[in-house]
Amino acid sequence: MSLTEPRTTSDLLNFRLNRLLASSGAMIVRLCEGRYGITRREWRLLALLTEHGAMSPSELAQRANLERNRVSRLIPELVAKELITRVAVRGDGRRAEVAITAAGRTLYAELLPQSVAFSREVLAVLTDAERDAFDAALHKLTESAERIAARKPVPEKADRRHGGARRLRER
């Protein structure tokens, strides 16, 4: 495998990161779904609300790096589980924010240390210097990717609903 000279899709940065995420994330998925009855995405929303306070669904979607409509579908599920609540925005009856509940904070307090332990276990194969270098590299790569994405080098909009099939038919 080579990041600088990929010969197959398995060599590409995003595929390798996705493989790492799938492997390390599987532990969190089992913990979230098996022990706590929430999905990994619901856990992400709960963590963001706990760490950053009440916010609009749009802001929550942006911080979670999820599509707004996906977050809109997750919110009623978390409200039904009494882990978050909708709070009317003062002075604007049309808008609402979502906020963590006491039960949501309790779940966060239980789940975060377990998530940290899994993360530490995965990172334990690296030396302190390797972890520092990896952390710095992730930061630089993320900043680079965000700059490139902001330039919109691919002008076409994503068509996730149709899986791009419409463009294939137009050719």
C-alpha positions as CSV (number, residue, x, y, z in Angstrom):
1,M,0.0,0.0,0.0
2,S,1.1,3.5,-0.8
3,L,-0.5,6.8,0.1
4,T,1.7,8.7,-2.3
5,E,1.3,6.3,-5.3
6,P,-2.0,4.5,-4.8
7,R,-2.5,1.7,-7.3
8,T,-6.0,0.5,-6.1
9,T,-8.9,2.1,-4.3
10,S,-7.7,0.2,-1.2
11,D,-4.6,2.4,-1.2
12,L,-6.5,5.7,-1.2
13,L,-6.5,7.8,1.9
14,N,-10.3,7.9,2.3
15,F,-10.6,4.2,1.9
16,R,-7.9,3.5,4.5
17,L,-9.5,6.0,6.9
18,N,-12.9,4.4,6.3
19,R,-11.4,1.0,7.1
20,L,-10.0,2.3,10.3
21,L,-13.3,4.0,11.2
22,A,-15.3,0.8,10.4
23,S,-13.0,-1.3,12.6
24,S,-12.7,1.0,15.5
25,G,-16.3,2.3,15.2
26,A,-17.7,-1.3,15.3
27,M,-16.9,-1.3,19.0
28,I,-18.7,1.9,19.6
29,V,-21.7,0.8,17.5
30,R,-22.0,-2.4,19.6
31,L,-21.7,-0.4,22.8
32,C,-24.2,2.2,21.7
33,E,-26.8,-0.1,20.2
34,G,-26.3,-3.1,22.4
35,R,-26.0,-1.5,25.8
36,Y,-27.7,1.9,25.4
37,G,-30.2,1.5,22.6
38,I,-28.9,4.4,20.5
39,T,-27.2,4.6,17.2
40,R,-23.6,5.9,16.6
41,R,-25.1,9.0,14.9
42,E,-27.5,9.6,17.9
43,W,-24.4,9.3,20.2
44,R,-22.6,12.0,18.1
45,L,-25.6,14.4,18.4
46,L,-25.9,13.8,22.2
47,A,-22.2,14.4,22.6
48,L,-22.3,17.7,20.7
49,L,-25.4,18.9,22.6
50,T,-23.7,18.0,25.9
51,E,-20.4,19.7,24.9
52,H,-21.7,22.8,23.2
53,G,-25.2,23.4,24.6
54,A,-28.6,23.9,22.9
55,M,-28.5,24.7,19.2
56,S,-30.6,24.7,16.1
57,P,-31.0,21.5,14.2
58,S,-29.1,23.1,11.3
59,E,-26.2,24.0,13.5
60,L,-26.3,20.5,15.0
61,A,-26.2,19.0,11.5
62,Q,-23.3,21.1,10.5
63,R,-21.3,20.3,13.7
64,A,-22.0,16.6,13.3
65,N,-21.1,16.6,9.6
66,L,-24.5,15.1,8.8
67,E,-27.1,16.1,6.3
68,R,-29.8,18.4,7.8
69,N,-32.6,15.9,6.8
70,R,-30.9,13.0,8.5
71,V,-30.6,15.1,11.7
72,S,-34.2,16.1,11.4
73,R,-35.1,12.3,11.4
74,L,-32.9,11.6,14.4
75,I,-34.2,14.4,16.6
76,P,-37.8,12.9,17.1
77,E,-36.2,9.6,18.0
78,L,-34.0,11.2,20.6
79,V,-36.9,13.2,22.0
80,A,-39.0,10.0,22.2
81,K,-36.1,8.4,24.2
82,E,-36.2,11.5,26.4
83,L,-32.5,12.2,25.8
84,I,-33.0,15.6,24.2
85,T,-35.8,18.1,24.2
86,R,-37.0,20.8,21.8
87,V,-36.8,24.3,23.2
88,A,-38.7,27.2,21.6
89,V,-36.5,30.1,20.6
90,R,-37.6,33.1,22.6
91,G,-39.2,35.7,20.4
92,D,-39.5,33.5,17.4
93,G,-42.3,30.9,17.7
94,R,-41.4,29.3,14.4
95,R,-37.9,28.3,15.5
96,A,-36.8,25.8,18.1
97,E,-33.5,24.5,19.4
98,V,-32.6,21.1,20.7
99,A,-31.1,20.6,24.1
100,I,-29.8,17.7,26.1
101,T,-31.9,16.4,29.0
102,A,-30.7,15.1,32.4
103,A,-31.1,11.5,31.1
104,G,-29.0,12.5,28.0
105,R,-26.3,14.0,30.2
106,T,-26.3,10.8,32.3
107,L,-25.9,8.6,29.2
108,Y,-23.1,10.9,28.0
109,A,-21.3,10.6,31.3
110,E,-21.5,6.8,31.1
111,L,-20.6,6.4,27.5
112,L,-17.8,8.9,27.0
113,P,-15.3,7.2,29.3
114,Q,-16.0,3.9,27.5
115,S,-15.5,5.6,24.1
116,V,-12.2,7.1,25.4
117,A,-11.1,3.7,26.5
118,F,-11.7,2.2,23.1
119,S,-9.9,5.1,21.4
120,R,-6.9,4.7,23.8
121,E,-6.8,1.0,23.1
122,V,-6.6,1.5,19.3
123,L,-4.0,4.2,19.7
124,A,-1.9,2.1,22.2
125,V,0.1,0.5,19.3
126,L,1.7,4.0,18.6
127,T,4.5,5.5,20.6
128,D,3.9,8.9,22.2
129,A,5.8,10.5,19.3
130,E,3.8,8.6,16.7
131,R,0.5,9.7,18.3
132,D,1.6,13.3,18.4
133,A,2.7,13.1,14.7
134,F,-0.6,11.3,13.8
135,D,-2.6,14.0,15.6
136,A,-0.7,16.8,13.8
137,A,-1.1,15.0,10.5
138,L,-4.8,14.6,11.0
139,H,-5.1,18.3,11.8
140,K,-3.2,19.3,8.6
141,L,-5.1,16.9,6.4
142,T,-8.5,18.1,7.7
143,E,-7.5,21.7,7.2
144,S,-6.3,20.9,3.6
145,A,-9.5,18.9,2.8
146,E,-11.7,21.8,4.1
147,R,-9.8,24.3,2.0
148,I,-10.1,22.2,-1.1
149,A,-13.8,21.5,-0.5
150,A,-14.4,25.3,0.0
151,R,-13.0,25.8,-3.5
152,K,-15.7,23.5,-4.9
153,P,-13.4,21.7,-7.4
154,V,-16.3,19.6,-8.5
155,P,-19.1,21.9,-9.6
156,E,-21.8,19.3,-9.8
157,K,-24.1,18.9,-6.8
158,A,-24.4,15.5,-5.2
159,D,-27.5,13.6,-6.1
160,R,-27.7,11.1,-3.2
161,R,-31.4,10.4,-3.7
162,H,-30.8,8.9,-7.1
163,G,-27.2,7.6,-6.5
164,G,-26.1,9.6,-9.5
165,A,-28.1,7.4,-11.8
166,R,-29.6,10.3,-13.6
167,R,-26.2,11.5,-14.8
168,L,-25.3,8.0,-15.9
169,R,-28.4,7.9,-18.1
170,E,-27.7,11.3,-19.6
171,R,-24.4,10.2,-21.0
